[in-house]
Amino acid sequence: MAHIKLENVVKRYGEVVAVKDFNLEIHDKEFVVFLGPSGCGKTTTLRLIAGLETPEEGDIFIDGDRVNDLSPADRDIAFVFQFYALYPHLNVYDNIAFPLKAVKVEKSEIDTQVKRVAEILQISEMLNRKPSVLSGGEMQRVALGRAMVRQPKVYLLDEPMANLDAKIRVDTRAEIKRLQYEIGATTIFVTHDQVEAMSLADRIAVIHLGVLQQIGTPHEIYNRPQSLFVAGFMGMPTMNLLEAELTSQDGAPVLRLSHTDVHLRIPPERHARITSDSQENGLVFGVRPEHITAANQPNERHIPAQVHLIEPLGAVNILDIRLGTHSQTQDPILLRVRVHPTFQAAVGDTIWLGFDDKEMHLFDQKTEQTVW
Protein backbone atom coordinates (compact mmCIF):
# COMPACT_ATOMS: atom_id res chain seq x y z
CA MET A 1 0.00 0.00 0.00
CA ALA A 2 1.39 3.48 0.83
CA HIS A 3 3.20 5.72 3.26
CA ILE A 4 1.94 9.33 3.32
CA LYS A 5 3.70 12.40 4.66
CA LEU A 6 2.58 16.03 4.88
CA GLU A 7 5.22 18.65 5.63
CA ASN A 8 4.24 22.23 6.60
CA VAL A 9 1.20 22.15 4.32
CA VAL A 10 -0.80 25.39 4.05
CA LYS A 11 -4.03 25.98 2.13
CA ARG A 12 -5.75 29.36 1.90
CA TYR A 13 -9.02 30.55 0.38
CA GLY A 14 -8.51 34.29 0.10
CA GLU A 15 -7.76 35.51 3.61
CA VAL A 16 -9.09 32.33 5.23
CA VAL A 17 -6.42 29.80 6.21
CA ALA A 18 -8.18 26.44 5.85
CA VAL A 19 -5.11 24.31 6.62
CA LYS A 20 -2.29 25.80 8.69
CA ASP A 21 1.28 24.46 8.86
CA PHE A 22 0.04 20.85 8.78
CA ASN A 23 2.56 18.10 9.57
CA LEU A 24 1.52 14.46 9.63
CA GLU A 25 2.96 11.04 8.82
CA ILE A 26 0.68 8.10 8.01
CA HIS A 27 2.25 4.67 7.96
CA ASP A 28 1.73 1.89 5.44
CA LYS A 29 -1.55 -0.04 6.02
CA GLU A 30 -2.59 2.36 8.80
CA PHE A 31 -6.18 3.48 9.36
CA VAL A 32 -6.13 7.17 10.31
CA VAL A 33 -9.27 9.19 11.05
CA PHE A 34 -9.41 12.98 10.62
CA LEU A 35 -11.76 14.15 13.37
CA GLY A 36 -13.10 17.62 14.08
CA PRO A 37 -16.16 19.89 13.86
CA SER A 38 -17.57 21.11 10.55
CA GLY A 39 -15.34 23.65 8.85
CA CYS A 40 -12.17 22.62 10.72
CA GLY A 41 -10.18 21.74 7.57
CA LYS A 42 -10.33 17.95 7.63
CA THR A 43 -11.97 17.54 4.20
CA THR A 44 -9.67 20.18 2.70
CA THR A 45 -6.67 18.22 3.98
CA LEU A 46 -8.09 15.05 2.44
CA ARG A 47 -8.60 16.82 -0.89
CA LEU A 48 -5.02 18.09 -0.78
CA ILE A 49 -3.79 14.51 -0.43
CA ALA A 50 -6.06 13.44 -3.29
CA GLY A 51 -4.84 16.23 -5.57
CA LEU A 52 -8.26 17.88 -5.80
CA GLU A 53 -6.74 20.96 -4.12
CA THR A 54 -3.24 22.43 -4.40
CA PRO A 55 -1.29 23.62 -1.34
CA GLU A 56 0.10 27.17 -1.28
CA GLU A 57 2.99 26.00 0.88
CA GLY A 58 4.51 22.71 1.99
CA ASP A 59 4.91 19.29 0.41
CA ILE A 60 2.88 16.08 0.17
CA PHE A 61 4.65 12.75 -0.28
CA ILE A 62 3.25 9.31 -1.16
CA ASP A 63 5.79 6.50 -0.80
CA GLY A 64 8.58 9.07 -0.68
CA ASP A 65 7.58 10.75 -3.96
CA ARG A 66 6.54 14.41 -3.88
CA VAL A 67 3.08 14.54 -5.46
CA ASN A 68 2.24 18.27 -5.28
CA ASP A 69 2.27 18.57 -9.06
CA LEU A 70 0.68 15.21 -9.87
CA SER A 71 -2.94 15.00 -10.98
CA PRO A 72 -5.39 12.91 -8.93
CA ALA A 73 -5.31 10.19 -11.61
CA ASP A 74 -1.53 9.86 -11.25
CA ARG A 75 -1.53 9.51 -7.45
CA ASP A 76 -3.11 6.03 -7.39
CA ILE A 77 -5.74 6.89 -4.79
CA ALA A 78 -9.43 6.06 -4.47
CA PHE A 79 -11.79 8.72 -3.11
CA VAL A 80 -15.19 7.84 -1.62
CA PHE A 81 -17.33 10.96 -1.28
CA GLN A 82 -20.04 11.74 1.27
CA PHE A 83 -22.57 11.58 -1.57
CA TYR A 84 -22.43 8.29 -3.43
CA ALA A 85 -22.28 9.75 -6.96
CA LEU A 86 -23.39 6.49 -8.57
CA TYR A 87 -24.34 6.45 -12.24
CA PRO A 88 -28.15 6.06 -12.17
CA HIS A 89 -28.36 4.55 -15.68
CA LEU A 90 -25.85 1.79 -14.83
CA ASN A 91 -26.54 -1.27 -12.72
CA VAL A 92 -24.42 -2.14 -9.67
CA TYR A 93 -22.07 -4.35 -11.71
CA ASP A 94 -21.29 -1.59 -14.21
CA ASN A 95 -20.95 1.06 -11.49
CA ILE A 96 -18.29 -1.03 -9.75
CA ALA A 97 -16.62 -1.97 -13.03
CA PHE A 98 -16.48 1.60 -14.37
CA PRO A 99 -12.94 2.48 -13.14
CA LEU A 100 -11.55 -0.72 -14.69
CA LYS A 101 -13.33 -0.14 -17.98
CA ALA A 102 -11.96 3.40 -18.07
CA VAL A 103 -8.38 2.06 -18.15
CA LYS A 104 -9.32 -0.75 -20.58
CA VAL A 105 -8.77 -3.74 -18.32
CA GLU A 106 -9.63 -7.07 -19.98
CA LYS A 107 -13.26 -8.10 -19.70
CA SER A 108 -12.49 -11.39 -17.91
CA GLU A 109 -10.33 -9.60 -15.34
CA ILE A 110 -13.07 -7.00 -14.77
CA ASP A 111 -15.58 -9.76 -14.15
CA THR A 112 -13.27 -11.46 -11.66
CA GLN A 113 -12.52 -8.27 -9.75
CA VAL A 114 -16.13 -7.06 -9.60
CA LYS A 115 -17.42 -10.39 -8.31
CA ARG A 116 -14.60 -10.58 -5.75
CA VAL A 117 -15.41 -7.14 -4.37
CA ALA A 118 -19.16 -7.81 -4.42
CA GLU A 119 -18.62 -10.96 -2.39
CA ILE A 120 -16.52 -9.11 0.20
CA LEU A 121 -19.18 -6.39 0.50
CA GLN A 122 -22.03 -8.93 0.48
CA ILE A 123 -23.79 -7.33 -2.49
CA SER A 124 -23.43 -10.19 -5.01
CA GLU A 125 -27.21 -10.56 -5.32
CA MET A 126 -27.56 -6.85 -6.21
CA LEU A 127 -25.24 -6.72 -9.23
CA ASN A 128 -28.10 -6.45 -11.75
CA ARG A 129 -30.03 -3.80 -9.85
CA LYS A 130 -30.07 -0.06 -10.55
CA PRO A 131 -29.13 2.44 -7.78
CA SER A 132 -32.73 3.72 -7.64
CA VAL A 133 -33.91 0.50 -5.93
CA LEU A 134 -31.09 0.33 -3.38
CA SER A 135 -31.15 1.52 0.22
CA GLY A 136 -28.70 4.13 1.47
CA GLY A 137 -26.48 1.49 3.06
CA GLU A 138 -26.46 -0.58 -0.12
CA MET A 139 -25.55 2.42 -2.26
CA GLN A 140 -22.68 3.21 0.12
CA ARG A 141 -21.36 -0.34 -0.27
CA VAL A 142 -21.51 0.03 -4.05
CA ALA A 143 -19.52 3.28 -3.78
CA LEU A 144 -16.98 1.48 -1.60
CA GLY A 145 -16.84 -1.36 -4.10
CA ARG A 146 -16.08 1.04 -6.93
CA ALA A 147 -13.14 2.36 -4.91
CA MET A 148 -11.92 -1.09 -3.85
CA VAL A 149 -11.96 -2.68 -7.29
CA ARG A 150 -9.02 -0.55 -8.42
CA GLN A 151 -6.78 -1.73 -5.56
CA PRO A 152 -5.12 1.70 -5.20
CA LYS A 153 -2.31 2.70 -2.85
CA VAL A 154 -4.57 4.84 -0.65
CA TYR A 155 -8.26 4.94 0.22
CA LEU A 156 -9.68 8.36 1.11
CA LEU A 157 -13.18 8.37 2.62
CA ASP A 158 -14.94 11.70 3.19
CA GLU A 159 -17.75 11.17 5.72
CA PRO A 160 -19.07 8.18 3.75
CA MET A 161 -21.74 7.35 6.33
CA ALA A 162 -23.10 10.84 7.02
CA ASN A 163 -26.35 10.14 5.14
CA LEU A 164 -27.10 6.73 6.64
CA ASP A 165 -29.53 6.06 9.47
CA ALA A 166 -28.20 4.99 12.87
CA LYS A 167 -28.47 1.20 12.48
CA ILE A 168 -26.99 1.12 8.98
CA ARG A 169 -24.15 3.36 10.18
CA VAL A 170 -23.23 0.87 12.90
CA ASP A 171 -23.33 -2.06 10.47
CA THR A 172 -21.38 -0.19 7.77
CA ARG A 173 -18.80 1.00 10.32
CA ALA A 174 -18.07 -2.58 11.33
CA GLU A 175 -17.91 -3.55 7.66
CA ILE A 176 -15.39 -0.82 6.79
CA LYS A 177 -13.18 -1.79 9.74
CA ARG A 178 -13.26 -5.46 8.72
CA LEU A 179 -12.52 -4.67 5.08
CA GLN A 180 -9.62 -2.39 5.92
CA TYR A 181 -8.13 -5.10 8.13
CA GLU A 182 -8.54 -7.80 5.47
CA ILE A 183 -7.22 -5.71 2.59
CA GLY A 184 -4.46 -4.06 4.63
CA ALA A 185 -5.06 -0.75 2.87
CA THR A 186 -3.68 2.63 3.91
CA THR A 187 -6.90 4.49 4.71
CA ILE A 188 -7.81 8.03 5.72
CA PHE A 189 -11.36 8.52 6.96
CA VAL A 190 -12.95 11.93 7.62
CA THR A 191 -15.71 12.33 10.21
CA HIS A 192 -17.09 14.70 12.84
CA ASP A 193 -18.49 11.71 14.79
CA GLN A 194 -16.17 10.78 17.64
CA VAL A 195 -17.79 7.34 18.05
CA GLU A 196 -16.87 6.52 14.44
CA ALA A 197 -13.35 7.80 15.03
CA MET A 198 -12.83 5.84 18.26
CA SER A 199 -14.18 2.58 16.82
CA LEU A 200 -12.40 2.71 13.45
CA ALA A 201 -9.01 4.35 13.87
CA ASP A 202 -5.56 3.01 14.51
CA ARG A 203 -4.77 6.67 15.17
CA ILE A 204 -6.96 9.78 15.31
CA ALA A 205 -5.86 13.20 14.03
CA VAL A 206 -7.93 15.85 15.82
CA ILE A 207 -8.18 19.04 13.74
CA HIS A 208 -9.53 22.47 14.74
CA LEU A 209 -9.44 25.72 12.75
CA GLY A 210 -7.08 24.14 10.23
CA VAL A 211 -4.55 23.16 12.91
CA LEU A 212 -3.61 19.60 13.86
CA GLN A 213 -4.34 19.56 17.59
CA GLN A 214 -3.20 16.04 18.43
CA ILE A 215 -2.42 12.71 16.76
CA GLY A 216 -2.59 9.48 18.73
CA THR A 217 -4.38 6.22 19.38
CA PRO A 218 -8.03 6.43 20.50
CA HIS A 219 -6.85 5.63 24.04
CA GLU A 220 -4.28 8.46 23.98
CA ILE A 221 -6.68 11.00 22.50
CA TYR A 222 -9.39 10.22 25.05
CA ASN A 223 -7.29 9.73 28.18
CA ARG A 224 -4.35 12.06 27.54
CA PRO A 225 -5.65 15.13 25.68
CA GLN A 226 -2.91 17.63 24.87
CA SER A 227 -5.11 20.70 24.55
CA LEU A 228 -8.30 22.22 25.93
CA PHE A 229 -10.01 21.71 22.57
CA VAL A 230 -9.30 17.96 22.48
CA ALA A 231 -10.34 17.60 26.13
CA GLY A 232 -13.63 19.38 25.50
CA PHE A 233 -14.37 17.77 22.15
CA MET A 234 -13.87 14.10 23.04
CA GLY A 235 -16.32 12.19 25.19
CA MET A 236 -20.06 12.14 25.71
CA PRO A 237 -20.62 13.83 28.05
CA THR A 238 -17.40 15.79 27.60
CA MET A 239 -14.70 16.37 30.18
CA ASN A 240 -15.52 18.72 33.06
CA LEU A 241 -13.40 21.86 32.59
CA LEU A 242 -13.35 24.33 35.47
CA GLU A 243 -11.18 27.34 36.23
CA ALA A 244 -8.78 26.77 39.12
CA GLU A 245 -5.92 28.38 41.01
CA LEU A 246 -2.93 26.96 42.86
CA THR A 247 -2.84 27.48 46.61
CA SER A 248 -1.91 25.53 49.75
CA GLN A 249 -3.78 23.94 52.62
CA ASP A 250 -2.10 22.67 55.80
CA GLY A 251 1.23 23.25 54.10
CA ALA A 252 0.39 21.01 51.12
CA PRO A 253 -0.19 22.20 47.53
CA VAL A 254 -3.84 22.14 46.46
CA LEU A 255 -5.96 23.25 43.53
CA ARG A 256 -8.92 25.41 44.43
CA LEU A 257 -11.75 25.31 41.91
CA SER A 258 -12.65 28.96 41.29
CA HIS A 259 -15.83 30.33 42.95
CA THR A 260 -16.16 27.16 45.05
CA ASP A 261 -14.97 25.78 48.37
CA VAL A 262 -13.51 22.70 46.64
CA HIS A 263 -9.81 22.10 47.29
CA LEU A 264 -8.08 19.16 45.61
CA ARG A 265 -4.75 17.87 46.88
CA ILE A 266 -2.14 17.30 44.19
CA PRO A 267 0.95 15.06 44.36
CA PRO A 268 4.31 16.89 44.69
CA GLU A 269 5.52 15.65 41.28
CA ARG A 270 2.50 17.22 39.61
CA HIS A 271 2.85 20.41 41.62
CA ALA A 272 6.41 20.73 40.29
CA ARG A 273 5.13 20.78 36.70
CA ILE A 274 2.99 23.89 37.20
CA THR A 275 5.15 26.78 35.99
CA SER A 276 4.86 30.38 37.12
CA ASP A 277 3.84 31.32 33.56
CA SER A 278 0.90 28.90 33.69
CA GLN A 279 -0.16 30.29 37.05
CA GLU A 280 -0.12 33.82 35.62
CA ASN A 281 -2.00 32.71 32.50
CA GLY A 282 -4.64 30.97 34.57
CA LEU A 283 -5.34 27.26 35.08
CA VAL A 284 -8.18 25.03 33.92
CA PHE A 285 -8.86 21.81 35.83
CA GLY A 286 -10.27 18.84 33.91
CA VAL A 287 -11.74 15.48 34.88
CA ARG A 288 -14.05 13.13 33.00
CA PRO A 289 -17.47 12.27 34.49
CA GLU A 290 -16.57 8.57 34.74
CA HIS A 291 -13.39 9.33 36.70
CA ILE A 292 -15.29 10.76 39.66
CA THR A 293 -16.61 8.41 42.34
CA ALA A 294 -19.88 9.23 44.09
CA ALA A 295 -20.96 7.99 47.53
CA ASN A 296 -24.02 8.48 49.71
CA GLN A 297 -22.01 8.36 52.96
CA PRO A 298 -19.42 10.87 54.23
CA ASN A 299 -15.75 10.11 53.64
CA GLU A 300 -12.89 12.26 54.90
CA ARG A 301 -11.16 12.13 51.51
CA HIS A 302 -14.33 12.98 49.60
CA ILE A 303 -15.99 16.34 48.96
CA PRO A 304 -19.65 17.04 49.83
CA ALA A 305 -21.78 18.60 47.09
CA GLN A 306 -25.43 18.97 46.14
CA VAL A 307 -27.25 17.19 43.31
CA HIS A 308 -28.55 19.82 40.87
CA LEU A 309 -30.03 17.59 38.13
CA ILE A 310 -30.29 13.90 37.19
CA GLU A 311 -30.20 12.68 33.58
CA PRO A 312 -31.17 8.99 33.25
CA LEU A 313 -29.59 7.49 30.10
CA GLY A 314 -30.47 3.84 30.61
CA ALA A 315 -27.12 2.15 31.12
CA VAL A 316 -25.87 5.10 33.22
CA ASN A 317 -27.15 8.19 34.99
CA ILE A 318 -25.48 11.58 34.64
CA LEU A 319 -25.60 13.72 37.78
CA ASP A 320 -25.12 17.48 37.53
CA ILE A 321 -23.50 18.44 40.82
CA ARG A 322 -23.58 22.04 42.06
CA LEU A 323 -20.19 23.11 43.45
CA GLY A 324 -20.85 26.82 43.83
CA THR A 325 -22.05 29.98 42.10
CA HIS A 326 -20.11 32.25 39.76
CA SER A 327 -19.64 35.54 41.62
CA GLN A 328 -20.19 37.74 38.55
CA THR A 329 -22.93 35.98 36.57
CA GLN A 330 -24.56 34.10 39.45
CA ASP A 331 -24.64 31.02 37.22
CA PRO A 332 -24.25 27.69 39.01
CA ILE A 333 -20.87 25.96 38.71
CA LEU A 334 -21.66 22.37 37.79
CA LEU A 335 -19.67 19.15 37.70
CA ARG A 336 -21.01 16.19 35.71
CA VAL A 337 -20.62 12.74 37.24
CA ARG A 338 -21.44 9.39 35.64
CA VAL A 339 -22.94 6.81 38.01
CA HIS A 340 -24.61 3.42 37.78
CA PRO A 341 -28.41 3.72 37.41
CA THR A 342 -28.85 1.95 40.77
CA PHE A 343 -27.05 4.78 42.60
CA GLN A 344 -29.58 6.35 44.96
CA ALA A 345 -29.78 10.14 44.72
CA ALA A 346 -32.44 12.82 44.27
CA VAL A 347 -32.26 16.48 43.29
CA GLY A 348 -31.21 18.48 46.36
CA ASP A 349 -29.44 15.55 48.07
CA THR A 350 -25.89 15.91 49.33
CA ILE A 351 -23.46 13.29 48.05
CA TRP A 352 -19.69 12.86 48.44
CA LEU A 353 -17.29 12.98 45.50
CA GLY A 354 -13.87 11.39 45.13
CA PHE A 355 -11.19 12.24 42.54
CA ASP A 356 -8.45 9.95 41.25
CA ASP A 357 -5.12 11.82 41.12
CA LYS A 358 -4.06 9.88 38.02
CA GLU A 359 -7.16 10.92 36.07
CA MET A 360 -7.04 14.65 36.78
CA HIS A 361 -5.92 17.06 34.04
CA LEU A 362 -4.63 20.61 34.15
CA PHE A 363 -4.37 23.09 31.26
CA ASP A 364 -2.84 26.51 30.73
CA GLN A 365 -5.77 28.87 30.11
CA LYS A 366 -3.83 31.15 27.73
CA THR A 367 -1.91 28.61 25.64
CA GLU A 368 -4.71 26.00 26.00
CA GLN A 369 -2.01 23.32 26.22
CA THR A 370 -1.76 20.61 28.86
CA VAL A 371 0.23 21.18 32.05
CA TRP A 372 -0.28 17.60 33.24
N, C-alpha and C positions, 0 to 999 in steps of 0.2 A: 504494500500500500504506500503511504506517504508520510513524510515528516514535514511539518509546516512551521515557518518561523516569520514573525512580524517584528521588524526593528524600527522603532521611533516613527510609526506610521501616523500621519496626520491627514484628515479629510475635512475640508471646509465647504460650506454652501454660503457664499457671500461672506457676511461677518460672523456667521454661526459656525463654531467648531464642532462638528459632529463626532469626530474621533480625534483624541488629543494624545500625542506622544505615546502611542500604543505599542507595548512590547509583550510578546507572548510566544512561547514555544510549545507546539503540540507534537507529541511523539507518535511514531508509527503505530497504527492499530488502536490508538487511543480514542475514547469517546469523551469529547469535551462539550459542555453545555455553556452557552452564553446566556447569562441570566441578568435581568434588570427590568425596570419599569418601562412603559412605552416611551419612545423618544430618547432612550439613553445612548443609542449608537450601536446596539448589538447587530441589527440587521445591516446597517451600513458597513460594519466591519466584515460581516459575512459576504456582502457584495464586493467588497474590496478584494477579498481572497478569491472570489469567483471570477473577478475581472470585469464585473458589471459596473464598477466604479473605479476611478483612477486616483491614487493618493497624491496629494500635493507634496508631501514630504515622506521620507522613509522608504523602506524596502520590504518586499514580500518574497519569501523563498519557499519553494516546494521541492523537496528532496535536494536541497542545496543549490538549486537553480533560481536565479532572480527572475520573477515572472511579471514584474511591473508592466512591461511592454508587450506581454503576450495576450492574445485575445482569449476569451473564455473557452473557445473550441480547442485551443492549443494547450490548455492547462490540465486536461484530463480530469475534470471534476464533473460531478452530477449534482444538480441543484433541484431540490424539491420545495416548491413554493407553498405559501399558506393556502392559496387557492389552487385547486387541482390542475386547472388548465388542460383538461383532457379534450381530445378532438371529438366533438359530439357525433360526427358522421361516421366515425370508425368504431368498430367493436373493441372489446377489451384486448383481444389478441393483437390487433393492428396498432392499438395505442401503445402497448408494451414493445412491440416490434419496431416502432417507428424510428428510434435512434439507430438501430442496426441497418434498417433499410436505407437510411440516409447516407450511410458510409458504404453501402453496397456489399454487405456481408452475404455470403451464400445462403440460399433459401433453406437448405437443410440445417445449417448452423443456426439460423434464426429460429427455426422451429424448435430445435433442441434447447436453445437458451430461454425462449419464451415459456416453454412448458416446465423447465427447471425452476424458473422464478415463480411461476404460477403455483407450482406445488409447494414451494417454501412459504408463500404468502397465503396458501389455502384458498385460492381463487380459480382453481382449474375448471370448476363447473361453470364459471362465468365468462369464459373466453369468447363465447359467441354473442354475448349481450352488449347492448349499447349503454353508454354512461347514463342515459336518461332513466334507466330502470334500476340503477344501483343506489344503495344507501350511501350516506356520507362516509361511513367507515370503509365500505367497499371501494368507493372512488379513491379514497386516500391510499388504499393498498395497491390499486392500479397505478397511481402516481409513483408510489415507492418502487413498484415493479419496473416501471419505465426507466427509473434511475438505476436500479440494480442490474438490469440486463446488460448494461454497457461495461460493468466491472471496472469502474474508473479508479483513480488513485484516492480520491477524496469524495465523501458524501457530505453535502451541505443541506441542512434541513431548516427552513425558515418557518417556525411555528406551524408545523404540518398538521397539528391536531386542534388548532384554535377553533375550527368550525364544527367539531364533533360534539355530540352530547356526552354527558359524564360517563356513562357505562362504556360507550365505544372508545372514549379516550383512555380509560383504564386498560381495556383489552388491547388497543393499538399500542399503547405504551409498552406493555409487556412484550408484544410482538416485535417492536423495533429493537428493544434491548436484546431479545433472543437472536434476532437476525444479525445484529451488529456483532454479537459474540461468535456466532457460527461463521460469518463471512470474514471476520477479523479486519473490518474496514476502518480506516481513519475517518472519523465522523465528527462534524460540528453541528450542534443542534441549538437553535435559538428559541427561547421561551421567556415569558414573564411569570410562568407558573413555577413556584419553588418546589412543589411536590413532584412535578415532572423532572425538574433539575436534580433533586435529591435521589430519585429512584433510577434515573438513567445514567448519570454521569460517572465516569472515572474521576474526572476533575471538573469543577465548576469555576467559570470565570465570571465574577460579579462585576457588572459595568454600570456606571452612573455618570450622566452628563458627559459622555464620551471618554471617560477615564476608567481604566481597569483598576477596580478597587482592591480586589484580592483574587488569587487563583489558588485552588487547593481541593482536596478531596471533600466530599459532602460532610464528612465528620469534622474536618478542619474548619470548613466554612461555618458550620453551625455552632461548634463548640469553642472555636478560637477566632472570633471575628477580629479583623485588624483595624476596623474603622467603625465610627458611629453609624454610617449608612448601612454597612453589612449587618451590624448587630440589630438595627431596627427593621431591616428588610426581611431577614430570615426568621422563620418560625411563625406559628399560628396557635395561640396569640404570640406576638412578638416579644422580644426581650424588654423587661422593665428598664427604663432609662431615667434616672433621677439625678438632679444636681446635688453635689456633695462638696464638703470641705474637710480638709485634714485638721485634726485637733488631737488632744490627748485626754485621757481619763484615767485617774489613778496612776499616772506616770507612764501609761501605755498608749501607743499611737492608735487612734480610732478615726473612722470616717463618720462624720455627722451628715445625715441626709438633710438637705436644706429645708427650712420651714417645718421641721419635725423635731421630735425628741428622740429620734432613733440614732443610736450610736453603735457602729459595728467595729469590733476589734479586728485588726489586720496583723498578720504575721510580720515579724521584723524584716524578713527578706523582701516582702512586698512593699513595706514602708520605704525601704532603701531605694526602690525603683521610681518613687514619686519625686521628680525633679522640682526645683524651685520655679522653673519656667512653667511647668504644668500647673503648679499651685496658683501662680499669678494668672494664668489663662483661664482657670476654672476647671473643675473636675466633674465628670459625669459617671455615676455609679450604674452598673448594669448587672442584672441577674435574670435568668429565664424563669418563667412561672413554675416549671417542673423541678427547679433546683431549690425551691423553698419548701420546707416542711411545715405543716400546720398541725397544731395539737389543741385539744379542748381543755387540757389541764396546765397550770402554771409550771414553768421550768426556768431555773435561774439563768440558763444560757439563751433562753428564748425571749422574744420581744412581744409584749401585749399590743393588740391593735383591734380595731372594730370592723366588723363585716359591713360593707357599704352596699354590695349587690351580689347576687348569685346568678350565674348563667349555667343552667344544666345543658350539657352537650351529649348526653347519653353515656358514652364510655367514661367521660370525666366531667367534673364540674369546675368552672372557673369562678373563683372568688375575687371580687374587687375589694381590697382592704384599704380602709382610710387611715393614712399615717399622720395627716395634719392638714393645714389649710394654708394656701399661698397668701402671704401677708399683703401683697399688692392687689391681686385679682379676687381674692377670697374663694378661688376655686379649690376643691378638695384635691389633695395629693394622694393618688391611688397607687397601690401595688397589686398586680394580678398574680394570683396563686392558683396552680392546678392541683386539684385534690381528687381522690376517688369519690364516686357518687354516693358511697355509703357514709362519707364523713358528715357528721352531724353539726350543722351550723345554720343559723337564721340571721336575716338582716338585723343589725343592731347588736348581735352577740360579740363578746370579746373572745378572741382566740390568740394563741401564742405561736409566733413564727420563728423558725430556725434557718440560718444561712450557712451553707457549706463554703468554707474559705476557698476551696479549690475551684468552685464554680462562680466566684464573683469576678466581675470585670470592672476595669476603670479606664476611662478615656479622657484625653485632653480636649477641653471644650472648644478651644480655638483651632487646633490643628485637626481635630476630630479623629486622631489616631490613637491606638491603644497604648495605655501605660502599663497595664498588666496583660 
